[in-house]
């Protein structure tokens, strides 16, 4: 796993909720790693800007089939029966991100991996 924080500026938000978001995204990246691939990776990048933060979690795991992408943030939806998950992880991520005023996007291809991009506002700058 590689973690990159490009700018170490102060960022004010709900750390507990961000921990839940990261835990779920990282857990999925690890759970669906392609163990047949010679160099599996999970890459986490954090970039701050004037409006807030962008968190990217990318991997070269199994990927998500295109027909499932529109539904992956639905409650109880599971794109595979390979794991024993409840289908709540990405739903919880999406709910938290949206309740915090942010966005989440995903780009994924079978056999290539997934890239989740979360943007969150800086609460200190919103209150000014």
N, C-alpha and C positions, 0 to 999 in steps of 0.2 A: 504494500500500500504506500502511496506517495501522497503527501499533503503539501500544498503550496499556498502560502498567504502572501499575496503580492504587496499589499499595503497594510501596515499595522496601525492604521488610524483607529481612533475610538469609534465604536459602534454600539448604540444603545438599543436593546431589544429584550425580549423575554428569553433568558438563557435556557430555562427548563423546556420551553417549547422547541427551541432550536435543537437542543439535545435529542428530543424525541424524533424530530424530523431527520437529523443526521443518523441516529441509531437505526431507524427503519430503512433509510436509503442504503446505508452501509451493510446492514444485515442482508438485504436483498441482493446487493452486489456480490457479497461473499457466498450466499446460499446458491445463487445461480451462476457461479463461476464455471467456466468450461475447463474441467480438469484434464481434458485431452490436449489442451493448448500448451505449448512449451513455456510460455511466459505470461501466465495470467496476471492481470493487474487491476487495481482499483485506484483511481486518481481523484483526489479531492482538491479543488481549487477554491479559494476565497478571495474575492476582489471587492474592495470598498470604493465607493464613489460619493459624489455630493448628495445623492438621494438615499443611499443605503448600501446594501451588500448584495452580491451575487455569489451563490454557492453552487458549484458544479460537482456532481459525482458521476464519474465516467468509469466504465469497465469494458473489458473485452470478453465478457461472458457469453451466455447462450443467446441473449437478445430476446426481444418480444415480437411475436408475429404481428404483421400490420393490421390484421383483422381484430386483434385484441387491444391495440393501442387506444382506441376511443373509449374503452371501458375500464382501463386499469385503475382508475381512481374511484370506481363505484364500490359501495359497501358490499363485502363478501365475494367480490369477483376474484377469481383465480384464473390466470392464463394457462396454468398447467396443473396436473394432478401429481406431479413429481414430488412435491413437498407436502408437509402436513400443516401448512399455514392456514390461517382462518380467512384470508382475503380481506383483512382489515388494515394492514400496514400502509399501503399506498393511499387508501381512503383517509386514514388518520393524518398522514402527511399532507394531503390536499386540503383537508378541513383546517388544520392548523395554519398552513401557509395563507389560505384565503382569509381566515379570521384575523391574521396579523397584517392584512392589507397587502399581501404579496401575491406572486404568481409562481406557477410551476409548469414547466414544459419538459417534454421528453422526446428524444430522438433515439430510435432503436431499430436494429436490423438483426434478423436471425443469423447466428453464426459470427456476428461482428461485435455485438455488445450494445450497451445502452448509455445514454448521456442524459442525466436529469439536471435541469437548471432551475434553481430557486432564486427568486429575487425578493428581498424584504426591505421595507422602508426603515430608515433610522428614526427611532421614536423621538430622539432629542431634537431632530430637525423638523419633525412633524409638529411638535408642540410650540415652535417659535412663531 
